């Protein structure tokens, strides 16, 4: 999974390590991103505008804790995005080729999510039962 850091740098999120099956009742802990966050914090002292500043280990650790929290939040958000994108892709696949076709007629590899509301509305309208031509009157 790839996320983008606040400075725009792409970052490949490492997969969560396989955990041995345990008989613990505790919920599994999410990946902590500690190592990656420390690396990002240390890189702050390698930037051009900070190269003359002596690194402070306590400050680097505090920055790393915050970066790790942001990375966890970003990773969770991305998992949510992937989940809902999967639902959108399933809906588009059910609709068919129209969900992959651009306005200029080219067929795309992925579902065009922006077209789905229009296509669903068309499907609903096309499948509504025809109203009775004359109202029924009971005697």
MOZI-V200931 format. One record per residue. N is the residue number from 0. SS is DSSP state (helix for helix, strand for strand, loop for the rest). Layout:
BEGIN
n->N ss->SS
n->N ss->SS
END
This chain:
BEGIN
n->0 ss->loop
n->1 ss->strand
n->2 ss->strand
n->3 ss->strand
n->4 ss->loop
n->5 ss->loop
n->6 ss->loop
n->7 ss->loop
n->8 ss->loop
n->9 ss->strand
n->10 ss->strand
n->11 ss->strand
n->12 ss->loop
n->13 ss->loop
n->14 ss->loop
n->15 ss->loop
n->16 ss->loop
n->17 ss->loop
n->18 ss->loop
n->19 ss->loop
n->20 ss->loop
n->21 ss->loop
n->22 ss->loop
n->23 ss->loop
n->24 ss->loop
n->25 ss->loop
n->26 ss->loop
n->27 ss->loop
n->28 ss->loop
n->29 ss->loop
n->30 ss->loop
n->31 ss->loop
n->32 ss->loop
n->33 ss->helix
n->34 ss->helix
n->35 ss->helix
n->36 ss->helix
n->37 ss->helix
n->38 ss->helix
n->39 ss->helix
n->40 ss->helix
n->41 ss->helix
n->42 ss->helix
n->43 ss->helix
n->44 ss->helix
n->45 ss->helix
n->46 ss->loop
n->47 ss->helix
n->48 ss->helix
n->49 ss->helix
n->50 ss->loop
n->51 ss->loop
n->52 ss->loop
n->53 ss->loop
n->54 ss->loop
n->55 ss->loop
n->56 ss->helix
n->57 ss->helix
n->58 ss->helix
n->59 ss->helix
n->60 ss->helix
n->61 ss->helix
n->62 ss->helix
n->63 ss->helix
n->64 ss->helix
n->65 ss->helix
n->66 ss->helix
n->67 ss->helix
n->68 ss->helix
n->69 ss->helix
n->70 ss->helix
n->71 ss->helix
n->72 ss->helix
n->73 ss->helix
n->74 ss->helix
n->75 ss->helix
n->76 ss->helix
n->77 ss->helix
n->78 ss->helix
n->79 ss->helix
n->80 ss->helix
n->81 ss->helix
n->82 ss->helix
n->83 ss->helix
n->84 ss->helix
n->85 ss->helix
n->86 ss->helix
n->87 ss->helix
n->88 ss->helix
n->89 ss->helix
n->90 ss->helix
n->91 ss->helix
n->92 ss->helix
n->93 ss->helix
n->94 ss->helix
n->95 ss->loop
n->96 ss->helix
n->97 ss->helix
n->98 ss->helix
n->99 ss->helix
n->100 ss->strand
n->101 ss->loop
n->102 ss->loop
n->103 ss->loop
n->104 ss->loop
n->105 ss->loop
n->106 ss->strand
n->107 ss->loop
n->108 ss->loop
n->109 ss->loop
n->110 ss->loop
n->111 ss->loop
n->112 ss->helix
n->113 ss->helix
n->114 ss->helix
n->115 ss->helix
n->116 ss->helix
n->117 ss->helix
n->118 ss->helix
n->119 ss->helix
n->120 ss->helix
n->121 ss->helix
n->122 ss->helix
n->123 ss->helix
n->124 ss->helix
n->125 ss->helix
n->126 ss->loop
n->127 ss->loop
n->128 ss->loop
n->129 ss->loop
n->130 ss->loop
n->131 ss->loop
n->132 ss->loop
n->133 ss->loop
n->134 ss->loop
n->135 ss->loop
n->136 ss->loop
n->137 ss->loop
n->138 ss->loop
END
